[in-house]
Amino acid sequence: MEINQQLQVIREGTVQVINERELKEKLEKAKAAGTKLRVKYGADPSAPDIHLGHTVPLKKLRQFQDLGHEVIFIIGDFTAMIGDPSGRKEIRKPLTREQVTKNAETYKKQIFKILDPARTKIVYNSHWLDKLSLKDVVSLTAKYTVARLLERDDFLKRYKGGQPISMVEFFYPLLQGYDSVELKADIELGGTDQTFNLLVAREIQREYGQSPQVVITMPILEGTDGVKKMSKSLDNYIGVEESSGEMYGKLMSISDDLMWRYYEVLLQADRKKIKELKQGHPLEAKKSMAYTVVTYYHKQAEADRAQKEFHQVFSKRQIPSEMPLITVSGRKGIVPLLRETGVVASNGEARRLVKQGGVELDSSKIRDIDQALKIKNGSVLKVGKRHFFKLSLK
C-alpha cells in the first residue's frame, strides 16, 4: 500500500498523531529498507479481563498488522505493581506479583479476539525492568526533571491540593519510557489519558540516543454510565468475554446520547452515517449497534439469540428460555442467595438492591431482606433488569 494510503488508514479514528511528519518519514524508510515498523502498546494487568474500552487501541493495532507492521503487546507486569497515576486523585494501592500474574493470563487470551496471533509479539516488561540495578535506575531518573513531571495535570492538581504523591508514582512514566528504549519502538499507541506518559517516552528515547517514537492517541470510551472512563473498578464495563446475552443487554441499557458515541468510537461510523441513523428511531439504531458489537466477539447465531432473548424479556415481558441454574436449600435467605448469583459483590449491595425493588421471585418483588422465601423447583429469580436464574431445590 502506498505511503499516503497507509497514513489515511492510520489517521482514521485517532485523536492525535505526534507527529505526522515523523510518521511519514518512518513509513518511507521502512518501505525503502523492506523492514517493519515496531508498534508498541502496553497494558497493565491491574484487573482481570479486557473490556470494550481496551478494544479501541487494539483495533488500531490490528490495522497496523494488516499494513504489514510488527505489533508488540507489552504486558506491564512490573509497572502494574506500581500503578499508573494517570487520572488518579490518590495513591493507587499496589498489587502483588501473584495478582498481576493471574490477571495477565486473561490478557494473553483475550487480545487475540482482535489481534492476529501470528503477527503479535507478547512481552513482559518485568523481563528487563527486574534486571535494572540501582545505578541504572538513578541514571534513568537523571534524564527527566521533577519540574517536568509536575507539569502533568493530575500531579499538579494533587500537589497544589496538598494531596500526597509518592516517589514511586514519579517512576511510572520513566519506566514506561524505558520500555520504549528497550524495544526500540517506532510508534506507541495509547488513550488520550496516556499522552503525558507517551511524550515522556519520546524524551527518554532521545536521551538514550534513539529516534523518538511517534505517539498516536486514541479516544477514551465512556463506560455504561456515560460519564466515566470504562473501567472494571467502576463496574461500568462490558467485557469481551461476557456472554452474548449479557453483552447485548448492557449495550441496550446505555443512553441514546452514549449510543452515538459508541457508533463513533467502537464502530468508527462517520458523521454522514450517524446523521442518517438519527433520522430513524433511536431504538432501532441501538439494536443495530448492539448486534454489530456482539457479532464481532461472538458467532452470528449467538448474536441472533441474544437479540431474540432481549426482545422476549424486555418487549414481551417474558422470561428467557435459558437461564443459569442455582441449587439451593428451601431455607435460603435472600442476601446469601443474591451473593451466590455473582451479580452483587457484597451483602450491603444485596440489601440495597432488595430495598430498591430490584429483586423478584416468580414475578413477585421481594421488599424485605428478612422475608421467608417460598422457593420451589423451577422458581425464577430476577436480579436487576437483566439477570434471571432458575432455582432448584436440593
C-alpha beads as a LAMMPS data file, in Angstrom:
LAMMPS data file: protein, C-alpha beads

394 atoms
393 bonds

1 atom types
1 bond types

-500.0 500.0 xlo xhi
-500.0 500.0 ylo yhi
-500.0 500.0 zlo zhi

Masses

1 110.0

Atoms # bond

1 1 1 0.000 0.000 0.000
2 1 1 1.262 3.491 -0.852
3 1 1 2.528 5.687 1.992
4 1 1 -0.298 8.232 1.687
5 1 1 -2.846 5.419 1.776
6 1 1 -1.209 3.995 4.911
7 1 1 -1.322 7.437 6.526
8 1 1 -5.021 7.715 5.753
9 1 1 -5.749 4.341 7.362
10 1 1 -3.647 5.207 10.416
11 1 1 -5.346 8.606 10.887
12 1 1 -8.864 7.137 10.978
13 1 1 -10.377 7.165 14.462
14 1 1 -7.335 8.738 16.132
15 1 1 -7.321 11.848 18.306
16 1 1 -3.749 12.963 17.650
17 1 1 -0.608 11.853 15.807
18 1 1 2.601 13.356 17.226
19 1 1 3.871 14.000 14.744
20 1 1 2.681 13.110 11.282
21 1 1 5.822 14.291 9.509
22 1 1 7.923 11.844 11.560
23 1 1 5.397 9.079 10.930
24 1 1 5.609 9.600 7.172
25 1 1 9.415 9.536 7.328
26 1 1 9.379 6.290 9.326
27 1 1 6.952 4.690 6.861
28 1 1 9.091 5.773 3.896
29 1 1 12.320 4.457 5.472
30 1 1 10.678 1.133 6.359
31 1 1 9.351 0.719 2.825
32 1 1 12.715 1.586 1.262
33 1 1 14.569 -0.846 3.555
34 1 1 11.940 -3.583 3.335
35 1 1 11.529 -3.568 7.121
36 1 1 8.574 -3.310 9.502
37 1 1 7.822 -0.564 11.979
38 1 1 7.718 -1.660 15.608
39 1 1 4.353 -0.580 17.011
40 1 1 4.126 -0.730 20.775
41 1 1 1.077 -0.891 23.037
42 1 1 1.181 -1.641 26.740
43 1 1 -1.486 -2.693 29.186
44 1 1 -1.024 -3.127 32.914
45 1 1 -2.971 -6.195 34.100
46 1 1 -4.288 -4.352 37.160
47 1 1 -7.623 -6.181 36.818
48 1 1 -8.640 -9.383 35.029
49 1 1 -10.346 -9.279 31.640
50 1 1 -10.263 -6.894 28.724
51 1 1 -13.297 -4.686 28.112
52 1 1 -14.598 -2.756 25.104
53 1 1 -12.570 0.292 26.134
54 1 1 -9.366 -1.674 25.537
55 1 1 -10.544 -2.698 22.075
56 1 1 -10.291 0.846 20.670
57 1 1 -6.456 0.873 20.520
58 1 1 -6.385 -2.893 19.865
59 1 1 -8.333 -2.414 16.627
60 1 1 -5.864 0.268 15.542
61 1 1 -3.049 -2.203 16.266
62 1 1 -4.805 -4.721 14.036
63 1 1 -4.786 -2.131 11.249
64 1 1 -1.024 -1.783 11.652
65 1 1 -0.713 -5.566 11.355
66 1 1 -2.791 -5.526 8.183
67 1 1 -0.473 -2.821 6.832
68 1 1 2.431 -5.228 7.372
69 1 1 3.988 -3.795 10.536
70 1 1 5.046 -5.536 13.754
71 1 1 2.860 -5.195 16.837
72 1 1 4.460 -5.578 20.252
73 1 1 1.946 -6.013 23.055
74 1 1 3.526 -5.269 26.413
75 1 1 2.009 -6.844 29.485
76 1 1 3.091 -4.421 32.189
77 1 1 3.530 -6.977 34.926
78 1 1 6.232 -4.830 36.566
79 1 1 4.563 -1.434 36.142
80 1 1 1.214 -2.832 37.303
81 1 1 2.742 -3.306 40.739
82 1 1 3.421 0.450 40.812
83 1 1 0.122 1.554 39.296
84 1 1 -0.376 4.151 36.583
85 1 1 -1.073 7.542 38.221
86 1 1 -2.942 8.803 35.133
87 1 1 -6.203 10.401 36.234
88 1 1 -5.663 9.374 39.843
89 1 1 -6.616 11.678 42.711
90 1 1 -4.921 9.499 45.290
91 1 1 -2.116 6.981 45.614
92 1 1 -3.033 3.684 43.959
93 1 1 -2.906 0.578 46.110
94 1 1 -0.012 -1.590 44.841
95 1 1 -0.719 -5.070 43.511
96 1 1 1.202 -8.220 44.362
97 1 1 3.145 -10.197 41.769
98 1 1 0.626 -13.043 42.202
99 1 1 -2.363 -10.791 41.427
100 1 1 -0.671 -9.355 38.369
101 1 1 0.385 -12.767 37.016
102 1 1 -3.154 -14.117 37.358
103 1 1 -4.648 -11.114 35.574
104 1 1 -2.035 -11.275 32.813
105 1 1 -3.150 -14.758 31.784
106 1 1 -6.591 -13.433 30.802
107 1 1 -5.000 -10.671 28.697
108 1 1 -2.888 -13.144 26.729
109 1 1 -6.012 -14.998 25.665
110 1 1 -8.421 -12.140 25.081
111 1 1 -6.303 -9.821 22.921
112 1 1 -6.458 -12.407 20.157
113 1 1 -10.157 -11.740 19.728
114 1 1 -8.816 -8.750 17.767
115 1 1 -5.099 -9.166 17.060
116 1 1 -3.573 -11.741 14.740
117 1 1 -1.565 -14.172 16.940
118 1 1 0.895 -14.892 14.127
119 1 1 1.775 -11.192 13.852
120 1 1 1.776 -10.290 17.550
121 1 1 4.759 -10.364 19.854
122 1 1 3.831 -10.508 23.552
123 1 1 6.450 -9.339 26.030
124 1 1 6.517 -8.718 29.794
125 1 1 8.279 -5.577 30.977
126 1 1 9.492 -7.355 34.115
127 1 1 11.956 -9.166 31.823
128 1 1 14.083 -6.012 31.595
129 1 1 12.843 -3.803 34.445
130 1 1 13.554 -6.513 37.045
131 1 1 17.167 -6.531 35.866
132 1 1 17.841 -2.803 36.317
133 1 1 20.412 -2.110 39.006
134 1 1 20.141 0.838 41.391
135 1 1 22.796 2.545 39.260
136 1 1 20.622 2.025 36.162
137 1 1 17.569 3.467 37.919
138 1 1 19.488 6.521 39.177
139 1 1 20.786 7.059 35.647
140 1 1 17.236 6.858 34.288
141 1 1 15.865 9.390 36.795
142 1 1 18.637 11.832 35.819
143 1 1 17.161 12.017 32.318
144 1 1 13.966 13.829 33.386
145 1 1 13.307 16.618 35.880
146 1 1 10.782 16.888 38.719
147 1 1 9.644 20.205 37.248
148 1 1 8.718 18.443 34.005
149 1 1 6.875 15.717 35.900
150 1 1 4.887 18.335 37.819
151 1 1 3.678 19.735 34.507
152 1 1 1.454 16.680 34.393
153 1 1 -2.094 17.803 35.129
154 1 1 -3.015 15.142 37.696
155 1 1 0.294 15.512 39.555
156 1 1 -0.051 19.309 39.576
157 1 1 -3.603 19.198 40.944
158 1 1 -2.603 16.815 43.713
159 1 1 0.482 18.877 44.549
160 1 1 -1.475 22.144 44.746
161 1 1 -4.245 20.430 46.693
162 1 1 -1.851 19.111 49.297
163 1 1 -2.603 15.508 48.338
164 1 1 0.290 13.043 48.606
165 1 1 2.293 11.920 45.582
166 1 1 4.608 9.008 46.212
167 1 1 8.076 8.873 44.695
168 1 1 7.182 5.576 43.058
169 1 1 4.461 7.337 41.033
170 1 1 7.134 9.605 39.546
171 1 1 8.900 6.470 38.372
172 1 1 5.909 5.220 36.371
173 1 1 6.235 7.417 33.236
174 1 1 10.025 6.955 33.294
175 1 1 9.708 3.170 33.349
176 1 1 7.060 3.236 30.617
177 1 1 9.501 5.347 28.609
178 1 1 12.283 2.860 29.281
179 1 1 10.046 0.144 27.789
180 1 1 10.209 2.074 24.514
181 1 1 14.009 2.245 24.779
182 1 1 14.287 -1.485 25.397
183 1 1 12.007 -2.303 22.449
184 1 1 13.316 0.464 20.155
185 1 1 9.692 1.393 19.494
186 1 1 8.893 3.350 16.339
187 1 1 5.285 4.047 17.325
188 1 1 3.332 3.817 20.562
189 1 1 -0.445 3.835 20.940
190 1 1 -2.456 4.818 23.975
191 1 1 -5.592 6.573 25.142
192 1 1 -5.677 10.348 25.446
193 1 1 -5.152 9.925 29.198
194 1 1 -1.745 8.426 28.347
195 1 1 -0.496 11.428 26.362
196 1 1 1.914 12.609 29.058
197 1 1 3.469 9.166 29.530
198 1 1 3.850 8.665 25.773
199 1 1 5.556 12.023 25.326
200 1 1 7.926 11.288 28.208
201 1 1 8.955 8.151 26.319
202 1 1 9.961 10.294 23.316
203 1 1 12.303 12.303 25.535
204 1 1 13.725 9.209 27.240
205 1 1 14.459 7.630 23.851
206 1 1 16.312 10.770 22.757
207 1 1 18.393 10.647 25.951
208 1 1 19.398 7.079 25.071
209 1 1 20.369 8.097 21.538
210 1 1 17.306 6.645 19.797
211 1 1 14.946 8.194 17.288
212 1 1 11.816 9.200 19.261
213 1 1 8.684 7.179 18.780
214 1 1 5.631 8.603 17.058
215 1 1 2.751 8.955 19.527
216 1 1 -0.775 8.058 18.460
217 1 1 -3.578 8.752 20.914
218 1 1 -6.977 7.082 20.716
219 1 1 -10.300 8.285 22.144
220 1 1 -11.355 7.149 25.598
221 1 1 -14.538 5.085 25.634
222 1 1 -17.004 6.023 28.349
223 1 1 -18.497 3.211 30.399
224 1 1 -22.156 2.244 30.561
225 1 1 -22.808 5.110 32.983
226 1 1 -21.962 7.521 30.168
227 1 1 -19.759 9.634 32.431
228 1 1 -16.512 7.994 33.444
229 1 1 -13.916 6.026 31.509
230 1 1 -14.893 2.383 31.078
231 1 1 -13.315 0.558 33.986
232 1 1 -13.786 -2.708 35.803
233 1 1 -13.187 -0.991 39.137
234 1 1 -16.102 1.378 38.433
235 1 1 -18.358 -1.513 37.332
236 1 1 -19.328 0.354 34.161
237 1 1 -17.599 -2.004 31.762
238 1 1 -18.583 -4.516 29.086
239 1 1 -16.100 -7.374 28.952
240 1 1 -15.098 -9.005 25.665
241 1 1 -15.508 -12.417 27.331
242 1 1 -19.040 -11.763 28.581
243 1 1 -21.824 -13.900 27.183
244 1 1 -23.616 -12.663 24.083
245 1 1 -26.783 -12.073 26.121
246 1 1 -25.004 -10.100 28.834
247 1 1 -23.095 -8.025 26.293
248 1 1 -26.208 -7.284 24.235
249 1 1 -28.215 -6.376 27.340
250 1 1 -25.566 -3.972 28.627
251 1 1 -25.269 -2.277 25.231
252 1 1 -29.045 -1.858 25.050
253 1 1 -29.065 -0.314 28.534
254 1 1 -26.908 2.697 27.647
255 1 1 -28.378 6.135 26.979
256 1 1 -29.183 7.302 23.451
257 1 1 -26.500 10.005 23.657
258 1 1 -23.878 7.430 24.631
259 1 1 -25.063 5.152 21.827
260 1 1 -23.904 7.692 19.226
261 1 1 -20.546 7.860 20.979
262 1 1 -20.271 4.057 20.704
263 1 1 -21.120 4.305 16.997
264 1 1 -18.316 6.818 16.575
265 1 1 -15.616 5.184 18.723
266 1 1 -16.411 1.456 18.676
267 1 1 -17.835 1.126 15.177
268 1 1 -15.985 4.109 13.674
269 1 1 -19.110 5.231 11.844
270 1 1 -18.609 8.527 10.017
271 1 1 -20.714 11.637 10.609
272 1 1 -22.798 11.035 7.488
273 1 1 -23.751 7.539 8.647
274 1 1 -24.622 8.748 12.147
275 1 1 -26.688 11.620 10.721
276 1 1 -28.672 9.129 8.613
277 1 1 -29.263 6.880 11.621
278 1 1 -30.508 9.842 13.678
279 1 1 -33.320 10.290 11.182
280 1 1 -34.787 6.977 12.321
281 1 1 -35.937 5.629 15.696
282 1 1 -33.112 5.540 18.296
283 1 1 -34.224 2.088 19.500
284 1 1 -33.604 0.606 16.063
285 1 1 -30.202 2.298 15.900
286 1 1 -29.333 0.915 19.325
287 1 1 -30.373 -2.608 18.319
288 1 1 -28.161 -2.360 15.245
289 1 1 -25.203 -1.097 17.286
290 1 1 -25.590 -3.800 19.938
291 1 1 -25.992 -6.560 17.352
292 1 1 -22.923 -5.405 15.396
293 1 1 -20.711 -5.288 18.508
294 1 1 -21.890 -8.677 19.798
295 1 1 -21.351 -10.268 16.384
296 1 1 -17.722 -9.109 16.457
297 1 1 -16.980 -11.103 19.635
298 1 1 -19.445 -13.992 19.237
299 1 1 -20.851 -16.124 16.448
300 1 1 -23.724 -14.605 14.491
301 1 1 -26.068 -17.303 15.770
302 1 1 -25.312 -16.213 19.349
303 1 1 -25.958 -12.577 18.463
304 1 1 -29.283 -13.605 16.893
305 1 1 -30.217 -15.497 20.047
306 1 1 -29.186 -12.594 22.291
307 1 1 -31.304 -10.160 20.293
308 1 1 -34.291 -12.516 20.360
309 1 1 -33.941 -13.110 24.103
310 1 1 -33.719 -9.387 24.799
311 1 1 -36.867 -8.711 22.761
312 1 1 -38.654 -11.545 24.529
313 1 1 -37.700 -10.384 28.021
314 1 1 -37.998 -6.617 27.660
315 1 1 -40.581 -6.117 24.927
316 1 1 -42.902 -9.038 25.600
317 1 1 -42.181 -9.162 29.358
318 1 1 -41.394 -12.874 29.180
319 1 1 -38.627 -14.796 30.911
320 1 1 -35.610 -16.079 28.955
321 1 1 -35.708 -19.580 27.532
322 1 1 -32.275 -20.326 29.013
323 1 1 -31.098 -19.317 32.491
324 1 1 -28.238 -20.249 34.826
325 1 1 -29.283 -22.911 37.349
326 1 1 -28.699 -22.431 41.067
327 1 1 -29.279 -25.285 43.503
328 1 1 -30.468 -24.060 46.901
329 1 1 -31.947 -25.302 50.151
330 1 1 -35.531 -24.392 50.984
331 1 1 -34.389 -22.070 53.778
332 1 1 -32.012 -19.903 51.801
333 1 1 -32.085 -16.222 52.746
334 1 1 -32.312 -13.602 50.000
335 1 1 -28.971 -11.942 50.782
336 1 1 -26.840 -15.123 50.574
337 1 1 -28.883 -16.201 47.548
338 1 1 -28.081 -12.950 45.760
339 1 1 -24.403 -13.331 46.641
340 1 1 -24.495 -16.820 45.126
341 1 1 -25.688 -15.421 41.780
342 1 1 -22.498 -13.383 41.484
343 1 1 -24.448 -10.299 40.378
344 1 1 -23.816 -8.432 43.641
345 1 1 -20.386 -8.091 45.204
346 1 1 -21.338 -7.597 48.851
347 1 1 -24.107 -8.152 51.399
348 1 1 -24.648 -4.396 51.507
349 1 1 -25.185 -4.237 47.757
350 1 1 -27.639 -7.135 48.004
351 1 1 -29.644 -5.365 50.722
352 1 1 -29.755 -2.130 48.731
353 1 1 -30.978 -3.952 45.634
354 1 1 -33.820 -5.566 47.603
355 1 1 -34.860 -2.259 49.201
356 1 1 -34.871 -0.603 45.771
357 1 1 -37.287 -3.229 44.445
358 1 1 -34.719 -4.752 42.114
359 1 1 -35.293 -8.403 43.088
360 1 1 -38.208 -10.652 42.115
361 1 1 -39.011 -14.267 42.858
362 1 1 -41.551 -15.813 40.480
363 1 1 -42.607 -12.321 39.314
364 1 1 -43.226 -11.080 42.892
365 1 1 -41.000 -8.322 44.212
366 1 1 -39.084 -9.045 47.380
367 1 1 -39.211 -5.989 49.645
368 1 1 -37.978 -7.343 52.958
369 1 1 -34.480 -8.774 53.346
370 1 1 -35.809 -10.962 56.179
371 1 1 -38.747 -12.252 54.136
372 1 1 -39.134 -16.041 54.154
373 1 1 -38.613 -17.212 50.590
374 1 1 -41.075 -19.702 49.137
375 1 1 -38.726 -21.449 46.763
376 1 1 -39.832 -24.423 44.703
377 1 1 -38.199 -26.389 41.914
378 1 1 -38.183 -24.218 38.817
379 1 1 -38.616 -20.909 40.658
380 1 1 -37.243 -17.935 38.715
381 1 1 -35.172 -15.302 40.464
382 1 1 -34.841 -11.949 38.701
383 1 1 -31.979 -9.728 39.821
384 1 1 -31.970 -6.194 38.456
385 1 1 -33.280 -5.719 34.928
386 1 1 -31.312 -8.329 33.009
387 1 1 -30.323 -11.229 35.265
388 1 1 -32.534 -14.307 35.535
389 1 1 -31.786 -17.537 37.418
390 1 1 -33.659 -20.807 37.642
391 1 1 -33.698 -22.302 41.150
392 1 1 -33.579 -25.973 42.007
393 1 1 -34.097 -27.415 45.472
394 1 1 -31.572 -29.812 46.922

Bonds

1 1 1 2
2 1 2 3
3 1 3 4
4 1 4 5
5 1 5 6
6 1 6 7
7 1 7 8
8 1 8 9
9 1 9 10
10 1 10 11
11 1 11 12
12 1 12 13
13 1 13 14
14 1 14 15
15 1 15 16
16 1 16 17
17 1 17 18
18 1 18 19
19 1 19 20
20 1 20 21
21 1 21 22
22 1 22 23
23 1 23 24
24 1 24 25
25 1 25 26
26 1 26 27
27 1 27 28
28 1 28 29
29 1 29 30
30 1 30 31
31 1 31 32
32 1 32 33
33 1 33 34
34 1 34 35
35 1 35 36
36 1 36 37
37 1 37 38
38 1 38 39
39 1 39 40
40 1 40 41
41 1 41 42
42 1 42 43
43 1 43 44
44 1 44 45
45 1 45 46
46 1 46 47
47 1 47 48
48 1 48 49
49 1 49 50
50 1 50 51
51 1 51 52
52 1 52 53
53 1 53 54
54 1 54 55
55 1 55 56
56 1 56 57
57 1 57 58
58 1 58 59
59 1 59 60
60 1 60 61
61 1 61 62
62 1 62 63
63 1 63 64
64 1 64 65
65 1 65 66
66 1 66 67
67 1 67 68
68 1 68 69
69 1 69 70
70 1 70 71
71 1 71 72
72 1 72 73
73 1 73 74
74 1 74 75
75 1 75 76
76 1 76 77
77 1 77 78
78 1 78 79
79 1 79 80
80 1 80 81
81 1 81 82
82 1 82 83
83 1 83 84
84 1 84 85
85 1 85 86
86 1 86 87
87 1 87 88
88 1 88 89
89 1 89 90
90 1 90 91
91 1 91 92
92 1 92 93
93 1 93 94
94 1 94 95
95 1 95 96
96 1 96 97
97 1 97 98
98 1 98 99
99 1 99 100
100 1 100 101
101 1 101 102
102 1 102 103
103 1 103 104
104 1 104 105
105 1 105 106
106 1 106 107
107 1 107 108
108 1 108 109
109 1 109 110
110 1 110 111
111 1 111 112
112 1 112 113
113 1 113 114
114 1 114 115
115 1 115 116
116 1 116 117
117 1 117 118
118 1 118 119
119 1 119 120
120 1 120 121
121 1 121 122
122 1 122 123
123 1 123 124
124 1 124 125
125 1 125 126
126 1 126 127
127 1 127 128
128 1 128 129
129 1 129 130
130 1 130 131
131 1 131 132
132 1 132 133
133 1 133 134
134 1 134 135
135 1 135 136
136 1 136 137
137 1 137 138
138 1 138 139
139 1 139 140
140 1 140 141
141 1 141 142
142 1 142 143
143 1 143 144
144 1 144 145
145 1 145 146
146 1 146 147
147 1 147 148
148 1 148 149
149 1 149 150
150 1 150 151
151 1 151 152
152 1 152 153
153 1 153 154
154 1 154 155
155 1 155 156
156 1 156 157
157 1 157 158
158 1 158 159
159 1 159 160
160 1 160 161
161 1 161 162
162 1 162 163
163 1 163 164
164 1 164 165
165 1 165 166
166 1 166 167
167 1 167 168
168 1 168 169
169 1 169 170
170 1 170 171
171 1 171 172
172 1 172 173
173 1 173 174
174 1 174 175
175 1 175 176
176 1 176 177
177 1 177 178
178 1 178 179
179 1 179 180
180 1 180 181
181 1 181 182
182 1 182 183
183 1 183 184
184 1 184 185
185 1 185 186
186 1 186 187
187 1 187 188
188 1 188 189
189 1 189 190
190 1 190 191
191 1 191 192
192 1 192 193
193 1 193 194
194 1 194 195
195 1 195 196
196 1 196 197
197 1 197 198
198 1 198 199
199 1 199 200
200 1 200 201
201 1 201 202
202 1 202 203
203 1 203 204
204 1 204 205
205 1 205 206
206 1 206 207
207 1 207 208
208 1 208 209
209 1 209 210
210 1 210 211
211 1 211 212
212 1 212 213
213 1 213 214
214 1 214 215
215 1 215 216
216 1 216 217
217 1 217 218
218 1 218 219
219 1 219 220
220 1 220 221
221 1 221 222
222 1 222 223
223 1 223 224
224 1 224 225
225 1 225 226
226 1 226 227
227 1 227 228
228 1 228 229
229 1 229 230
230 1 230 231
231 1 231 232
232 1 232 233
233 1 233 234
234 1 234 235
235 1 235 236
236 1 236 237
237 1 237 238
238 1 238 239
239 1 239 240
240 1 240 241
241 1 241 242
242 1 242 243
243 1 243 244
244 1 244 245
245 1 245 246
246 1 246 247
247 1 247 248
248 1 248 249
249 1 249 250
250 1 250 251
251 1 251 252
252 1 252 253
253 1 253 254
254 1 254 255
255 1 255 256
256 1 256 257
257 1 257 258
258 1 258 259
259 1 259 260
260 1 260 261
261 1 261 262
262 1 262 263
263 1 263 264
264 1 264 265
265 1 265 266
266 1 266 267
267 1 267 268
268 1 268 269
269 1 269 270
270 1 270 271
271 1 271 272
272 1 272 273
273 1 273 274
274 1 274 275
275 1 275 276
276 1 276 277
277 1 277 278
278 1 278 279
279 1 279 280
280 1 280 281
281 1 281 282
282 1 282 283
283 1 283 284
284 1 284 285
285 1 285 286
286 1 286 287
287 1 287 288
288 1 288 289
289 1 289 290
290 1 290 291
291 1 291 292
292 1 292 293
293 1 293 294
294 1 294 295
295 1 295 296
296 1 296 297
297 1 297 298
298 1 298 299
299 1 299 300
300 1 300 301
301 1 301 302
302 1 302 303
303 1 303 304
304 1 304 305
305 1 305 306
306 1 306 307
307 1 307 308
308 1 308 309
309 1 309 310
310 1 310 311
311 1 311 312
312 1 312 313
313 1 313 314
314 1 314 315
315 1 315 316
316 1 316 317
317 1 317 318
318 1 318 319
319 1 319 320
320 1 320 321
321 1 321 322
322 1 322 323
323 1 323 324
324 1 324 325
325 1 325 326
326 1 326 327
327 1 327 328
328 1 328 329
329 1 329 330
330 1 330 331
331 1 331 332
332 1 332 333
333 1 333 334
334 1 334 335
335 1 335 336
336 1 336 337
337 1 337 338
338 1 338 339
339 1 339 340
340 1 340 341
341 1 341 342
342 1 342 343
343 1 343 344
344 1 344 345
345 1 345 346
346 1 346 347
347 1 347 348
348 1 348 349
349 1 349 350
350 1 350 351
351 1 351 352
352 1 352 353
353 1 353 354
354 1 354 355
355 1 355 356
356 1 356 357
357 1 357 358
358 1 358 359
359 1 359 360
360 1 360 361
361 1 361 362
362 1 362 363
363 1 363 364
364 1 364 365
365 1 365 366
366 1 366 367
367 1 367 368
368 1 368 369
369 1 369 370
370 1 370 371
371 1 371 372
372 1 372 373
373 1 373 374
374 1 374 375
375 1 375 376
376 1 376 377
377 1 377 378
378 1 378 379
379 1 379 380
380 1 380 381
381 1 381 382
382 1 382 383
383 1 383 384
384 1 384 385
385 1 385 386
386 1 386 387
387 1 387 388
388 1 388 389
389 1 389 390
390 1 390 391
391 1 391 392
392 1 392 393
393 1 393 394
